[in-house]
Structure formats: C-alpha cells, structure tokens
Amino acid sequence: MLYKAKSIFKSIYLFLIDNLHQSLHLEYRLLKRGYSLYRHEVLKKGKTFEIYVKDYLAEIYNFSYKNPRELAEKTRIHSKVVDIFTLRPDLIQQYFDEDFDFRLYKQLIKEYDTSEFIPSQVDIPDTTHIELAEPNPIVAQSPILDKEEQLAKVRAEILKYESGEKQPKHIGQRMFGYLLKANYFSAYNDEQRYEAWQKFTGLETKPEMSYLRDPDYNKNETDKINKQLKQIEDFFYLVGLDVSIDYQKKNIKK
C-alpha cells in the first residue's frame, strides 16, 4: 500500500514538473504537443508521418502575441520548431518513439544543433556506374520542400520583418506582394489583399497596401531598392519558389 502511494505521488510530481517545464519553455511545449499528437495520430491511428507533420505545423503557424518583442521571440521559436520537423524528421521519429520528457527534449535540441541529417545506406541508390554532373553548391545543400513548407518559410521570414527582427519592415510586405502577383493567393482588391495577408501571417496589423498591389513599388526612386529586390529574389530561390522579380530601371549605377 505504501509503495502504491509513493508511486502515485511520484507520478503526480513528475506530471507537475513537466507542466512547469512546458509553461517556462515554449519550444518544449510545442514539441511536447507534437509528441502527444504523434503517439495518437501516427502510432495509434496509423496516419502517415508526412501527413502528421503537415497537420501539426498547420496548427502552430498562427499564434497570439502581446507586443512586437513577444512576436519576435515567438516567431524565432516557432520557426525553429518548424525547421526541426521539416529538416530533421529522423530526430522527431527517434525521440518521439520514447517517453518524450524535458531531458529528452534537451538531448534532441543538442543533437539538432550539432549534427546533420545523413540518409541511411538503404536509402542511397547505387550510382557506381552513373556519371554525375557537378552539383550546384546551393541546391546540393538545400532540402527539397513542398509548397506548404516553402510558404511556411516565407511566412516565418515575413514575421521577422514585421516584428522588427529584420529591417526594413517593408521587405516582408513586398515578399507577400510577390506571392499575390505570382497568384499563390487570389486577391483582386485591397480588401481581399488585406484578408489574404491576415490569413497568411496571422497578424492584425495592416501592411502598406502599395507593396501588396505592386511589390516593385519604389516611392523614393532610389538605387537601394534593387539590392532589396535581389535579397527577396535570393530568398525565394533558396526555398524553391518560382517568383519573378522586376528590378527598377531608373537610377541604376553602372
């Protein structure tokens, strides 16, 4: 009887400590929630791992915040959790197959920060007799993302500009304007553009509509705009989105 009472007390204690860790560490809370869904959706109900990841990331894309500082911090944490799921599914499956607790969370993060994903030998085709072309160093190091993952990367980048983590703020708004221009979203007037912005970013703040109507818009007629547009073009390229950028033709230094 005494042993049973001690066991119950220990279980309650561990439960309370784990909840304390979750309340203090947003990153752990998001991964713990993902772990619970993994046990239920994948192990119990048989959902494929790929669908489970997409469904769970869709849940954490939108979040509330009280001020720009909190927005910047939550954006950083949410973006890292998304990266762990999309870039290191091996770690997710490895650690979620165990009783995931705060200790394992710390190990997962340490391994994520210090190791690289290496496919197993059984997944590597025999290329002994195939002559390979010289790989593009950027493409060779970039994971292949599907459309949902690509847009998630863009959303995270836009939130960095909206929160003030990156400057200038309008670059993020231009990026969304290019998504509208490339027909990733349907919007034919300012009201629809704003609704699309709210739905995509989860933000209530209203962007400067000039950038959503025309992402090439340049109110100052400065040469600096072309460097900013090149920055946007490079980002879209790295995440694998085919978006055309129109550079300013005026005041370009030769």
Stockholm file with secondary structure:
# STOCKHOLM 1.0

chainA/1-254         MLYKAKSIFKSIYLFLIDNLHQSLHLEYRLLKRGYSLYRHEVLKKGKTFEIYVKDYLAEIYNFSYKNPRELAEKTRIHSKVVDIFTLRPDLIQQYFDEDFDFRLYKQLIKEYDTSEFIPSQVDIPDTTHIELAEPNPIVAQSPILDKEEQLAKVRAEILKYESGEKQPKHIGQRMFGYLLKANYFSAYNDEQRYEAWQKFTGLETKPEMSYLRDPDYNKNETDKINKQLKQIEDFFYLVGLDVSIDYQKKNIKK
#=GR chainA/1-254 SS CHHHHHHHHHHHHHHHHHHHHHHHCHHHHHHHHHHHHIIIIIIITCCCHHHHHHHHHHHHSCCCCSSHHHHHHHHHHHHHHHHHHHHCHHHHHHHHTSCCCHHHHHHHHHHHHHCCCCCCGGGSCCCTTCCCCCCCHHHHHSCCCCHHHHHHHHHHHHHHHHHTSSSCTHHHHHHHHHHHHTTSSCCCSHHHHHHHHHHHHCCCSCCCHHHHHCTTCCSSCCTHHHHHHHHHHHHHHHHTCCCCCCCCCTTCCC
#=GC SS_cons         CHHHHHHHHHHHHHHHHHHHHHHHCHHHHHHHHHHHHIIIIIIITCCCHHHHHHHHHHHHSCCCCSSHHHHHHHHHHHHHHHHHHHHCHHHHHHHHTSCCCHHHHHHHHHHHHHCCCCCCGGGSCCCTTCCCCCCCHHHHHSCCCCHHHHHHHHHHHHHHHHHTSSSCTHHHHHHHHHHHHTTSSCCCSHHHHHHHHHHHHCCCSCCCHHHHHCTTCCSSCCTHHHHHHHHHHHHHHHHTCCCCCCCCCTTCCC
//
